[in-house]
Amino acid sequence: MTVKIYSTPSCVYCKMLKEYLKQKNIAFEDADVLHNLKARDEMVQKSHQMGVPVADINGQIFVGFNRSEIARALGI
Amino acid sequence: MYEVTIIGGGPGGVAAGIYAARKKLNAILVADSFGGQSVVSNDIQNWIGIKTISGFDLAKQLEEHLKAQTGIEIVEGDRVLKIEKQKKGFVVTTQEGKSWGTQTILLAIGSRRRELNVSGEKEFWGNGVAYCGTCDAPLFAGKRVAVVGGGNSGLETVLDLVPYAKEIFLLHRNSMLKGDPITQEKIRKEPKVALLLNTEVQMIMGKKTVTGLHYRKAGTKKEFTLDVEGVFVEIGSVPNADLVKDFVELNTWGQIVVDHKTQRSSDPGIWAAGDVTDGFYKQNNISVGDSIKAVMNIYDALRAKGQMV
């Protein structure tokens, strides 16, 4: 399973999402779209929007942090 | 059957959970997440007893304080889908399919952001239309951005944008800003910020992303165009009272009408606290007080005074 999170440093929902993944022992790649413009383009391409957080879970794209949706996608 | 079901994970819900546990009520609390609406605030300076704390840290502390209690059951990461009134008490069902009976309910379910309801708002949500300054401000670096709403959240969003945006236009319906004078002063000192008072947003325009908005000067028919690449909407909130709208009295704004001595609603088995009620002032500290009042009154109703509901 590959999990990639697109986030900004100031975003609280991003923090909540990442803490949730850590708590569930899910490894993920964290892309800071404030500083990493390539990641920002990639996020816009995948999610067709510019809000954070965006989670890419095995190619399934989630905008925002909805715990039950994310849990379902992770199979936990 | 539980004696009380507390719904909500904001300051109100958590306070109720702690008091219910200490009163040894047979209680269950449902929270989608902890912290409430101010979880996105960078810096809360009016939470009594703490000089400064971020919304994120406050959320963690609330969660820790609640989880340090024994004897209260917590359903986390789930939402209440429906409440059904029974002959005696209620049946509560969640999104994930859990269901239980309860004698009383305390609703500390707060409110959600109000939308402008103008054309372009939904269409460009996430493509220039944004609702979270602390989250999305960095993505508007070097851009011209509008913030709609002159209350505290609008003013804070302006401050979130100051380090990034090229120019910020603050649009407010009335002639005077509504947010705290301390924050107003900070904003008035910022050369990047322009105030557009007495303005009503008519529509948001764009192609793939936002390119501008139309606004009208209040009381006139004259429309103006503002070229911006982002619109942050911060125009207040609507109460989350839908769950009980069929059997609890609401006022014209959809807020739950409560007796402010006890927080009890028109239904003798339902209490409400904080932003979802018809209380005048929406504050973390007030939600806490409301909830505590409610739990004490629930305790009295169930136990001390023997008035079973």
Interface residues (C-beta under 8 A of the other chain):
Chain A: T8 P9 S10 C11 V12 Y13 C14 K15 M16 V33 L34 R40 S47 H48 Q49 M50 G51 V52 P53 V63 R67 S68 A71
Chain B: D32 S33 V39 V40 N42 S54 G55 F56 G77 D78 Q95 E96 W125 G126 N127 G128 A130 C132 T134 C135 D136 A137 P138 L139 A141 D160 T209
